């Protein structure tokens, strides 16, 4: 097999970021259908966990020695019997929100540590992005819905008269962080 050149991968990243930016804009204007595009782009750019997942953005950042750091909420200790541990406003940001429950960490590490505990489940951002992309369409369609995904989608937030669920919050915030990181990675030669 022939490996793609750096330029080819940068072009792919640029195209993916353009799709992501467009989808985020559509969602912000109220079209929730674009969450499928957001979930698929995030899956391709940052998700890990199987041989078929080769996260383009994370790989390019590593190759170019760019440290991706974020401010994110995480569940810090083992949870026994905890029903809910969630930060309703912030899942991830590149700016410091000056809140004690939000801490700075390496983005790749944040992706794979629990940020939410609900009933008997712990959720990582990587897992939530993959569940949405792989179970709700976009990456592929599945005729089963895991209880874990159903439970997280039941968490509803209200803001300015709008309702949105936890998966949409995570996808939207992570999408904006990825746009920032993508521009950073593309700007470094």
Residue pairs with C-beta under 8 A, 6 or more apart in sequence:
4 12
6 60
6 63
9 56
9 59
9 60
10 60
10 186
12 56
13 45
13 56
13 57
13 60
13 182
13 185
13 186
14 182
14 186
16 41
16 44
16 45
16 56
16 182
17 178
17 179
17 182
17 183
17 186
19 37
19 41
20 37
20 38
20 41
20 42
20 45
20 175
20 178
20 179
20 182
21 179
22 34
22 37
23 34
23 35
23 37
23 38
23 41
23 175
24 34
24 38
24 172
24 175
24 176
24 179
26 33
26 34
27 34
27 35
27 38
27 168
27 172
32 168
35 132
35 167
35 168
35 171
36 133
36 136
36 137
36 138
37 138
38 171
38 172
38 175
39 129
39 132
39 133
39 136
39 138
39 139
39 171
40 133
40 138
40 139
41 175
41 178
42 129
42 133
42 171
42 174
42 175
42 178
43 53
43 129
43 130
43 133
43 134
43 138
43 139
44 55
44 56
45 55
45 56
45 57
45 58
45 178
45 182
46 55
46 57
46 58
46 107
46 108
46 111
46 126
46 129
46 174
46 178
47 53
47 55
47 111
47 126
47 129
47 130
47 133
48 55
48 58
48 111
48 112
48 126
49 126
49 127
49 130
57 178
57 181
57 182
57 185
58 68
58 108
60 185
61 67
61 68
61 181
61 184
61 185
64 185
64 188
66 184
66 185
66 188
67 106
68 106
68 107
68 108
68 181
68 184
69 94
69 104
69 105
69 106
69 107
70 92
70 93
70 94
70 104
70 105
70 106
70 107
70 110
70 177
71 90
71 92
71 93
71 94
71 95
71 96
71 97
71 102
71 103
71 104
71 105
72 90
72 91
72 92
72 93
72 102
72 103
72 105
72 110
72 115
72 125
73 86
73 87
73 90
73 91
73 92
73 101
73 102
73 115
74 103
74 105
74 110
74 113
74 114
74 115
75 85
75 113
75 114
75 115
75 116
75 117
75 122
79 85
79 117
79 122
82 117
83 118
83 119
84 117
84 118
85 116
85 117
85 118
86 116
86 117
86 118
86 155
86 166
87 99
87 101
87 102
88 157
89 157
90 97
90 99
90 102
90 173
91 115
91 125
91 169
91 170
91 173
91 174
92 107
92 110
92 125
92 170
92 173
92 174
92 177
93 102
93 173
93 177
94 177
94 180
94 181
96 102
96 104
105 113
107 177
107 181
110 125
111 124
111 125
111 126
112 124
112 125
112 126
113 124
114 122
114 123
114 124
115 123
115 124
115 125
115 170
116 122
116 123
116 128
116 152
116 166
117 123
118 151
118 152
118 155
119 151
121 148
121 151
121 152
123 148
123 152
125 170
125 174
128 152
128 167
128 170
129 170
129 171
129 174
131 146
131 148
131 149
132 138
132 149
132 167
132 171
133 139
134 140
134 142
135 142
135 144
135 145
135 146
135 149
136 149
149 167
152 165
152 166
152 167
153 165
153 166
153 167
154 165
155 165
155 166
156 163
156 164
156 165
156 166
157 163
157 164
157 165
157 166
157 169
164 172
